[in-house]
Amino acid sequence: MPEITGVICEFLIMIAMLVAVWFFGKREGVNGEKKKQADRRADSVSRGLSAGSDASDRWLQKHGR
């Protein structure tokens, strides 16, 4: 009888571990989406900064300063 109880406990522990891995994997996917949005935002900010830098360089060249 103790062997059966041990097998059942191990089975329940494995199921609990699978559920935990699935749950945390699902949460990581949500965080991954947020990370992608943050990466896109950082890319657009860096493009804006480089465009502003290019515009200021053109202005300086045009006005000779």
N, C-alpha and C positions, 0 to 999 in steps of 0.2 A: 504493500500500500504506500509506503513512503516514496518508492520509486515513481509511482504514478503521480503523486503530488508534486514531486520535483520536476517531472516532465511537464506537467500542467503549468507550474510556476515559470519554468523556462520559456514555455510557449507564450504565456501572457506577457512576460518581460520583453520577448522579441516583438510582439505586436505593439507594445507600448513604445519601444524604440523606433519602430517603423513609423508610427503615428507622429512621434516627436520629430523625426527626420523630415517627414512630409510637411509638417506644420512650419518648421523653421525654414525649409526650402521654399515654401510658399511665401513666407515673409521676406526672404532674401530676394525673391523675384520682384516684390513690391519695391524694396529698397533699390534694386537694380534699375527699375523704371525711373525712380527719383534721381538716381545717379546719372542716367542718360539725359534727363531733362537738365540737370545741373551742368553736365558737359556741354550740351547744346547752348545753354545760356552763356557759359564761359567762352565758347567759340565765337558767339555773336558779339560779346563784349570785346574780345581781342580783335575781331575784324573791325569793329567800330573804332577802337583805339588806333589801329594801324591806318585806317582811312583818315582819321583826324590828324595823325602824324604826317601822312602824305600830303594832306591839304595844307598843313602849316609849312611844310618844306616847300611846296609850290609857291605859297604866298611869299615866303622869305626870298626865294629865287627871283620872283617877279619884281619884288620891291627892293632887291639888292641889299638886304641886311644880313 
